[in-house]
Amino acid sequence: MSTKIHQLVDGNGLPLVTLITPGQAGDSPMFLPLMAQLRIGRDAGRPRTRPDAVRADKAYSSRAIRSHLRSRGIKSVIPEPDDQKGHRKRRGSCGGRPVALDRADYKNRNVVERQYCHLKQWRGLATRYDKHAIVYRAAVILNAVLAWTRQLSDTP
């Protein structure tokens, strides 16, 4: 059985939340479960569950995701796919307003792609040799722990 990695990463590319799903599962439906598990510890008080912004590619441009982010006051940096633009324009004034996209902020999305490239440097993760999802998830978590310790050892 094939498996797929879904991750939320911070602005430095460090993994915050990881989910492993069957390989045929889409990326977009996993966004809300990932956000539900997001907990960022603070020095004092409850952990933070709401990031300042979410940067994602066009696959995450859905009404459900955008409304979820809007209801929580999270800035959405997700471009609108051409087919959604066409549907909106065809509906005319009933189609709603165009999606606002901060192009300068969207350029920082490469941090996410670099994290996935870093994950795929591990041959076992790239080729999915493990038969059991729990073993595969353990390798993903180990990769995340190494990324965090590397970050902590690089800071002065």
C-alpha positions as a printed Julia matrix, in Angstrom:
156×3 Matrix{Float64}:
   0.0    0.0     0.0
   1.28   3.43   -0.92
   1.42   6.22    1.64
   1.58   9.99    1.4
   3.12  12.63    3.67
   1.17  15.79    4.55
   2.97  18.46    6.58
   2.58  21.96    7.93
   5.89  23.79    8.22
   6.82  27.1     9.78
   8.48  30.03    8.01
  11.9   28.38    8.39
  10.78  25.08    6.87
  10.65  23.23   10.17
   7.85  20.64   10.37
   5.05  21.46   12.83
   2.4   18.82   12.04
   2.69  15.61   10.05
  -0.02  13.24    8.82
   0.45  10.01    6.89
  -2.42   8.95    4.62
  -3.01   6.37    1.9
  -1.29   7.32   -1.35
  -4.49   8.02   -3.26
  -5.67  10.62   -0.72
  -5.72  14.18   -2.04
  -3.77  17.03   -0.5
  -6.6   19.52   -0.14
  -8.9   17.4     2.09
  -6.04  16.91    4.56
  -5.6   20.64    5.19
  -8.33  20.98    7.82
  -7.15  17.92    9.86
  -3.6   19.32    9.75
  -4.8   22.71   11.0
  -6.81  21.01   13.76
  -3.6   19.43   15.12
  -1.51  22.6    14.95
  -0.13  23.54   18.39
   2.84  25.88   18.75
   4.17  26.15   22.28
   4.89  29.48   23.93
   6.94  30.48   26.94
   3.73  31.02   28.94
   0.07  30.36   28.32
  -1.82  28.13   25.95
  -0.18  26.9    22.77
  -0.82  28.94   19.67
  -3.24  27.37   17.18
  -3.58  30.19   14.67
  -0.71  31.15   12.36
  -0.42  34.66   10.94
  -0.66  33.42    7.34
  -0.97  30.21    5.34
   1.02  29.89    2.12
  -0.14  27.11   -0.19
  -0.31  26.27   -3.88
  -3.37  26.3    -6.13
  -4.43  22.81   -5.03
  -5.56  24.31   -1.7
  -7.76  26.97   -3.27
 -11.21  25.8    -2.22
 -14.19  27.59   -0.74
 -14.04  25.43    2.41
 -10.37  26.17    3.09
 -10.68  29.89    2.36
 -13.76  30.25    4.57
 -12.07  28.31    7.37
  -9.04  30.6     7.24
 -11.23  33.71    7.01
 -13.34  32.64   10.01
 -10.19  32.2    12.1
  -8.63  35.48   10.98
  -5.72  33.83    9.17
  -4.28  35.5     6.09
  -4.64  33.29    3.01
  -1.76  33.4     0.5
  -3.2   30.94   -2.02
  -3.46  31.75   -5.74
  -6.73  31.12   -7.56
  -6.61  28.44  -10.3
  -7.62  29.46  -13.82
 -10.74  27.26  -13.81
 -12.02  28.95  -10.62
 -11.34  32.36  -12.18
 -13.38  31.32  -15.23
 -16.3   30.09  -13.1
 -16.29  33.32  -11.12
 -16.18  35.5   -14.25
 -18.95  33.51  -15.94
 -21.24  34.19  -13.02
 -20.7   37.91  -13.42
 -21.58  40.06  -10.43
 -22.89  36.95   -8.6
 -19.46  35.32   -8.9
 -18.01  37.28   -6.04
 -14.85  39.24   -5.67
 -11.49  38.1    -7.05
  -9.17  36.43   -4.58
  -6.56  38.78   -3.14
  -3.03  37.42   -3.44
   0.06  38.99   -1.91
   2.57  38.06   -4.61
   5.58  39.15   -2.55
   4.49  36.91    0.33
   3.71  34.03   -2.05
   7.37  33.99   -3.13
   8.2   32.66    0.34
   6.28  29.45   -0.4
   9.52  27.91   -1.67
  10.3   27.15    1.99
   7.57  24.48    1.9
   8.9   22.97   -1.32
  12.45  22.9     0.05
  11.21  20.97    3.11
   9.61  18.34    0.87
  12.83  18.09   -1.15
  14.72  17.63    2.12
  12.31  14.83    3.07
  12.8   13.11   -0.27
  16.58  13.03    0.26
  15.94  10.05    2.52
  15.75   7.1     0.17
  13.36   5.14    2.35
  10.91   8.04    2.44
  11.2    8.78   -1.26
  10.63   5.18   -2.34
   8.28   4.12    0.48
  10.01   0.82    1.19
   8.31   0.31    4.54
   5.37  -2.07    4.59
   3.75  -0.56    7.67
   2.56   3.03    7.92
   3.73   3.28   11.55
   7.33   2.57   10.52
   7.06   5.06    7.67
   5.64   7.7    10.05
   8.49   7.03   12.48
  11.0    7.81    9.73
   9.15  11.04    8.9
   9.12  12.07   12.58
  12.83  11.21   12.92
  13.52  13.41    9.9
  11.57  16.25   11.58
  13.48  15.81   14.86
  16.79  16.0    12.99
  15.64  19.16   11.19
  14.71  20.79   14.51
  17.98  19.79   16.22
  19.96  21.05   13.22
  18.1   24.38   13.49
  18.71  24.63   17.23
  22.41  23.85   16.88
  22.83  26.48   14.12
  21.36  29.33   16.21
  23.92  31.25   18.27
